[in-house]
């Protein structure tokens, strides 16, 4: 897939996303409330145990939980206020519920669990994260999956990495490996104190020429992890500290991705190992592709979002029953 074609597809998808989001506002709210029951009836089309497992992973609340005094009614979600993508993605599913129901919203790159049950895009994996209820937010940026026609065996035996380098851990990685012959690394910041690291941005398609793709967390999760795992290349990263709807906390090192130490000291050893053991590397590609498939059914993803919200309202004592 050429760079210009991929850019055009992404741009069209973004325009369609915003068009659909604005059109949703034009439909009377009573229409949405009338179809919630039929949408939840789609539970019968899927493995209920699998649905329940994911719902309970995203939403770990146990009834009864206090929602607090700062929660807002669904009707007061400011759809057109920044960050628009978070508001749009919340409204896509909240519109089906009674507009008087209340919710706490915590938008942005969140790396903590609040004191009150809150809907958010990201949360820490370790510790008590029950108050951090995950919804599929900012999905047009974070949930990009691709089709990769180039087999793993035909790719370069190198680690490719391009990104903005602001956080201390990313700077440390570049300090250690920028000149390493196993790596093709570059900083793409518009402004930087490290001009020696500057390289032009490259397309996703160009990344796919390499067997190994660097996937370091930034403010929260690594945005590129989803599309890497849908490709025939392998993500290389330490154990993730944060997670989103993608359930990064369920990923297994050296099974779904190549695991490196938090201090990055074993990078060369791990790259050389998988270069010299291509069958094991290919198995990681297969495992990653299989993991990604669970997110490909759009109807199931929508159903899960409704069920996560339903459990939120149930656990906070706002509705009396739950579907699963």
HELIX and SHEET records of a PDB file:
HELIX    1   1 UNK A    3  UNK A   26  1                                  24    
HELIX    2   2 UNK A   29  UNK A   40  1                                  12    
HELIX    3   3 UNK A   41  UNK A   45  5                                   5    
HELIX    4   4 UNK A   48  UNK A   58  1                                  11    
HELIX    5   5 UNK A   74  UNK A   76  5                                   3    
HELIX    6   6 UNK A   84  UNK A   94  1                                  11    
HELIX    7   7 UNK A  139  UNK A  142  1                                   4    
HELIX    8   8 UNK A  152  UNK A  154  5                                   3    
HELIX    9   9 UNK A  168  UNK A  177  1                                  10    
HELIX   10  10 UNK A  195  UNK A  197  5                                   3    
HELIX   11  11 UNK A  204  UNK A  207  1                                   4    
HELIX   12  12 UNK A  225  UNK A  229  1                                   5    
HELIX   13  13 UNK A  248  UNK A  250  5                                   3    
HELIX   14  14 UNK A  267  UNK A  276  1                                  10    
HELIX   15  15 UNK A  278  UNK A  293  1                                  16    
HELIX   16  16 UNK A  298  UNK A  315  1                                  18    
SHEET    1   A 2 UNK A  72  UNK A  73  0                                        
SHEET    2   A 2 UNK A 102  UNK A 103 -1                                        
SHEET    1   B 3 UNK A 105  UNK A 106  0                                        
SHEET    2   B 3 UNK A 118  UNK A 120  1                                        
SHEET    3   B 3 UNK A 132  UNK A 134  1                                        
SHEET    1   C 2 UNK A 123  UNK A 124  0                                        
SHEET    2   C 2 UNK A 242  UNK A 243 -1                                        
SHEET    1   D 5 UNK A 183  UNK A 187  0                                        
SHEET    2   D 5 UNK A 156  UNK A 163  1                                        
SHEET    3   D 5 UNK A 210  UNK A 214  1                                        
SHEET    4   D 5 UNK A 234  UNK A 237  1                                        
SHEET    5   D 5 UNK A 258  UNK A 259  1                                        
END                                                                             
